């Protein structure tokens, strides 16, 4: 299942990393009922929270960027982020949540997605635009202080046209052959991936504020 997501539709207010709309979620449910899901996606414009017991990534790069997005009122906004990029990643017990406030009649509405409790979530060409991160980290083959354009262990800088972001190719970057993050808690503004393969996906929409942490 391939799904390219871009634009400022109203449904995007309820988007998390791999669920661009309620309609797309229905398609995801059908795909999961038939077996593994592979999806391409690009979602941005509202921050969301993510937790995971463990993330094992191979081919890691990290560099600074400015995300271009929109507020819930439709105004353009820039967000400074650290882009964490992986050639491949496996994520255990992942939870993602986004809260949209001030919905008429309903108030706040929370969308929560969980996957990878029994079998890890698998991703390729994964880019996470992180605003805040806490975790225990182990890096292997770490290089610190390379220019972003010279990092070659991961998938490389995401092009501005595709990622809707501004990146200084001569800015500070670091890279590693592999990295393991445990006890992950992060706030992110956007995620893109070539493929995302989920096991045991469960999504819920509820009134009130219900976040992963």
GISULNOR-V180408 format. One record per pair of residues at least 24 apart in sequence whose ideal C-beta (glycine too) atoms are under 7 Angstrom apart, sorted by sequence separation. I is the first residue (numbers start at 1). J is the second residue. If there is no record, write none. Layout:
# GISULNOR-V180408
I	J
I	J
This chain:
# GISULNOR-V180408
45	69
61	85
92	116
93	117
151	175
153	177
44	69
45	70
91	116
148	173
1	27
17	43
46	72
60	86
147	173
59	86
94	121
145	172
146	173
15	43
58	86
59	87
72	100
92	120
146	174
185	213
57	86
58	87
59	88
91	120
146	175
163	192
1	31
58	88
90	120
91	121
125	155
144	174
15	46
17	48
57	88
90	121
127	158
143	174
16	48
57	89
90	122
142	174
143	175
12	45
13	46
56	89
55	89
56	90
89	123
142	176
158	192
88	123
141	176
1	37
3	39
4	40
5	41
6	42
55	91
88	124
127	163
140	176
141	177
1	38
2	39
3	40
5	42
87	124
89	126
139	176
140	177
1	39
2	40
3	41
4	42
5	43
54	92
87	125
140	178
52	91
53	92
52	92
53	93
86	126
139	179
52	93
85	126
138	179
52	94
85	127
137	179
138	180
50	94
51	95
83	127
84	128
137	181
50	95
50	96
83	129
84	130
135	181
136	182
135	182
136	183
48	96
49	97
81	129
82	130
135	183
48	97
81	130
135	184
48	98
81	131
134	185
46	98
79	131
133	186
132	186
132	187
130	186
131	187
131	188
130	188
131	189
13	72
129	188
128	188
129	189
129	190
8	70
67	129
129	191
128	191
65	129
127	191
127	192
8	74
87	154
126	193
86	154
87	155
125	193
85	154
124	193
125	194
85	155
123	193
124	194
124	195
123	195
123	196
121	196
122	197
121	197
121	198
121	199
17	96
16	96
119	199
16	97
118	199
16	98
118	200
15	98
115	198
116	199
117	200
14	98
47	131
115	199
116	200
63	148
115	200
14	100
115	201
13	100
63	151
114	202
61	151
113	203
61	153
112	204
60	153
61	154
19	113
59	153
60	154
63	157
111	205
14	109
16	111
59	154
59	155
68	164
109	205
110	206
14	111
16	113
68	165
67	165
68	166
109	207
110	208
112	210
66	165
108	207
110	209
65	165
66	166
107	207
108	208
110	210
112	212
65	166
106	207
108	209
110	211
65	167
63	167
64	171
63	171
64	172
81	189
63	173
79	189
99	209
62	173
61	173
62	174
99	211
97	210
61	175
97	211
60	175
97	212
60	176
96	212
95	212
60	178
60	179
44	164
58	178
69	189
57	178
57	179
67	189
67	190
56	180
54	180
55	181
54	181
54	182
53	182
55	184
52	184
51	184
50	184
51	185
50	186
49	187
50	188
47	187
48	188
47	188
47	189
44	189
44	190
43	190
43	191
42	192
41	192
41	193
40	193
40	194
40	195
41	196
39	195
38	195
39	196
38	197
37	197
36	197
37	198
51	212
49	211
50	212
51	213
49	212
49	213
32	198
32	201
28	201
17	191
18	196
25	203
19	203
